[in-house]
Structure formats: structure tokens, C-alpha cells
């Protein structure tokens, strides 16, 4: 079976830097509206944060290195509300 490097990268999924890059437009849009934080309760920022994966921890370090404060939140009521809050 032959596989190319491009195929392998796609199978491996996004890197921590790519996850951080993907939230850049969300942060910019929120900041332009005068907001001081965003909460992301879906996908990588919720599920990987809950699991505390190495990829999530590296993404958090990248954001913190750029001066952001990053917190994982988890609230259990009738339904679970969890995700990552990024503030500046």
C-alpha cells in the first residue's frame, strides 16, 4: 500500500498550530465587536479539552504564548456545558 505525505497529514488531522490558527478569525471578530473573550463549546476545543490531550495542551500553550488567557470550563446540570474560554 502506497501513501503520500499529503495523505498522511490529512489522516493525522490538524496540528496544534492549525487549531490555534482556525480560531484567529473568531478572536478578531469578537475583539472588533468590543468583546474580551470567546467561548468555544464544540469540536476540538470541547472534547480534546475535556480529555486533556497533548494536542490540546500544546494549543493552549501557543495561545498563552501570544498573551491570551485560556480556561477549560465544565458545568453539569440537566445537560453538560463544556468548552474552552479564550480571553484577552
Wavefront OBJ file of the C-alpha trace (Angstrom):
o trace
v 0.000 0.000 0.000
v 1.395 3.340 -1.040
v 0.582 6.555 0.805
v 1.812 10.067 0.153
v 2.928 12.536 2.792
v -0.063 14.725 1.936
v -2.458 11.829 2.565
v -0.720 11.038 5.856
v -1.041 14.663 7.012
v -4.769 14.633 6.228
v -5.241 11.379 8.135
v -3.286 12.678 11.140
v -5.565 15.712 11.485
v -4.786 19.313 12.353
v -1.704 20.258 14.351
v -1.999 22.387 17.497
v -0.877 25.420 15.477
v -3.606 24.763 12.907
v -6.254 24.608 15.655
v -5.000 27.945 17.003
v -4.934 29.440 13.517
v -8.549 28.376 12.981
v -9.771 30.404 15.995
v -7.896 33.533 14.918
v -10.807 34.894 12.848
v -13.221 34.212 15.724
v -10.997 36.134 18.140
v -10.590 39.032 15.703
v -14.355 39.253 15.051
v -15.150 39.235 18.777
v -12.475 41.847 19.556
v -13.783 44.120 16.784
v -17.204 43.980 18.499
v -15.624 45.088 21.790
v -15.745 41.658 23.402
v -12.948 40.456 25.700
v -13.397 36.702 25.335
v -14.879 33.881 23.308
v -16.198 30.510 24.433
v -15.906 27.542 22.117
v -18.074 24.635 23.207
v -17.749 22.373 20.183
v -15.301 20.076 18.473
v -11.640 20.143 19.379
v -11.922 22.907 21.986
v -14.569 20.994 23.969
v -13.761 17.315 23.528
v -9.967 17.476 23.481
v -10.040 19.917 26.390
v -12.184 17.535 28.407
v -9.770 14.695 27.676
v -6.719 16.893 28.307
v -4.897 15.594 25.238
v -1.334 16.559 24.411
v -2.560 18.316 21.258
v -4.982 20.444 23.304
v -2.306 21.310 25.876
v 0.080 22.385 23.107
v -2.626 24.557 21.506
v -3.256 26.196 24.896
v 0.473 26.888 25.281
v 0.551 28.544 21.864
v -2.350 30.829 22.768
v -0.835 31.668 26.160
v 2.492 32.484 24.491
v 0.593 35.105 22.475
v -0.788 36.655 25.691
v -4.228 35.023 25.832
v -5.758 33.503 28.960
v -7.209 30.060 28.308
v -9.551 28.166 30.637
v -11.457 24.951 30.171
v -14.943 25.058 31.668
v -17.279 22.213 32.606
v -20.762 22.610 34.079
v -23.088 19.688 34.671
v -26.779 20.408 35.109
v -29.558 18.843 33.083
v -27.064 18.855 30.215
v -23.290 19.201 30.200
v -21.854 22.530 29.101
v -18.145 22.354 28.420
v -15.590 24.063 26.264
v -12.711 26.485 26.214
v -12.803 30.176 27.072
v -10.136 32.312 25.430
v -9.822 35.831 26.810
v -7.606 38.839 26.202
l 1 2 3 4 5 6 7 8 9 10 11 12 13 14 15 16 17 18 19 20 21 22 23 24 25 26 27 28 29 30 31 32 33 34 35 36 37 38 39 40 41 42 43 44 45 46 47 48 49 50 51 52 53 54 55 56 57 58 59 60 61 62 63 64 65 66 67 68 69 70 71 72 73 74 75 76 77 78 79 80 81 82 83 84 85 86 87 88
